[in-house]
C-alpha cells in the first residue's frame, strides 16, 4: 500500500452527485487536492464514475469536479479520487486547502468493500 500523497483537510461540505446510477446528495468529510472522503444517499460501488458539485462555505459558485472515481467503500464512507476539474476549479481547491488546517489521516488497509449502504 502506498502512503497518501496529499494531506487531507477535515471539512463538512454538501455535494450534488451525478452518476450512471442517478443523482443524489452527499457530504464531504475530508478534502485534498486529489480527492475526498464522503458519504452519499445513493449506493455506489468502487469503480463508479461521478460528477460532483461541491458547495463551499462562503463561495457563490459550487466547486465542479467533472470526473471522479470511487476508489473504496467502507463503513458508509467513500474514497473518491478527482480525475478532472472544471476550468479553474483545481486552483480554487489549492487556495481553499491553503486556508484550512490539514490533518494526517492514516491510510486504511483494503478499502475495497463492494458497496455502500444508502444513508437517510
C-alpha positions in Angstrom: 0.0 0.0 0.0 1.3 3.4 -0.9 1.3 6.2 1.6 -1.1 9.1 1.0 0.5 11.8 -1.3 -1.5 14.7 0.0 -2.7 15.6 3.4 -6.5 15.7 3.9 -8.3 18.6 5.5 -11.4 18.0 7.6 -14.4 19.7 6.1 -18.2 19.3 6.1 -19.3 20.4 2.6 -22.5 19.3 0.9 -22.3 18.0 -2.7 -24.6 17.1 -5.5 -23.6 13.8 -7.2 -24.4 12.7 -10.7 -23.5 9.2 -11.9 -24.9 6.3 -14.0 -27.0 5.2 -11.0 -28.7 8.6 -10.9 -28.4 11.8 -9.0 -28.1 12.3 -5.2 -26.6 14.2 -2.4 -23.5 13.7 -0.3 -21.3 15.2 2.4 -17.6 15.6 2.1 -15.7 15.0 5.4 -12.1 15.2 4.2 -10.7 17.0 1.2 -7.3 17.0 -0.6 -6.2 18.3 -3.9 -6.7 14.8 -5.4 -9.8 13.5 -3.7 -12.1 13.3 -0.7 -13.8 11.0 1.8 -17.6 11.4 1.7 -21.0 9.8 2.3 -23.8 9.6 -0.2 -27.5 9.0 -0.2 -27.2 6.8 -3.2 -25.5 3.4 -3.2 -22.2 3.5 -5.1 -19.6 0.8 -5.7 -15.8 1.1 -6.2 -15.1 1.9 -9.8 -18.2 4.2 -10.2 -17.6 7.4 -12.1 -19.1 10.6 -10.6 -19.6 14.3 -11.4 -19.5 16.4 -8.2 -20.8 19.9 -7.5 -19.4 20.8 -4.1 -20.9 23.6 -2.1 -18.1 25.6 -0.4 -19.0 27.8 2.6 -18.8 31.5 1.6 -18.4 30.7 -2.1 -21.1 31.8 -4.6 -20.3 29.1 -7.1 -20.1 25.3 -6.4 -16.7 23.7 -7.0 -17.1 21.4 -10.0 -15.3 18.1 -10.4 -16.2 16.9 -13.9 -14.8 13.4 -13.5 -14.1 11.5 -10.3 -14.0 7.8 -9.4 -15.0 5.9 -6.3 -11.8 4.1 -5.1 -13.1 2.4 -2.0 -16.3 1.9 0.0 -16.3 1.2 3.7 -18.4 1.8 6.8 -20.9 4.1 4.9 -18.0 6.2 3.5 -16.5 6.5 0.0 -13.0 7.3 -1.0 -13.2 9.4 -4.2 -10.3 10.4 -6.5 -10.7 13.6 -8.5 -9.7 12.9 -12.1 -10.7 16.1 -13.9 -11.8 19.5 -12.5 -13.8 22.1 -14.4 -11.8 25.1 -15.7 -10.1 27.0 -12.8 -11.5 24.8 -10.0 -8.2 23.0 -9.3 -6.8 26.4 -8.4 -9.8 27.1 -6.2 -9.1 23.8 -4.3 -5.5 24.7 -3.9 -6.4 28.1 -2.5 -9.0 26.6 -0.2 -6.7 24.0 1.2 -4.1 26.6 1.9 -6.6 28.4 4.2 -7.6 25.2 6.1 -5.7 23.2 8.7 -4.5 19.8 7.4 -4.5 16.6 9.4 -2.6 13.4 8.8 -5.1 10.6 8.2 -3.6 7.1 8.1 -4.2 5.0 5.1 -6.5 2.1 5.7 -5.8 -1.4 4.5 -8.2 -2.8 1.9 -10.9 -0.2 1.4 -12.4 -2.4 -1.2 -15.8 -3.5 0.1 -18.3 -4.0 -2.7 -21.0 -1.4 -1.9 -22.2 1.4 0.3 -25.5 1.4 2.1 -27.6 4.3 1.3 -27.9 6.8 4.2 -31.0 8.7 5.1 
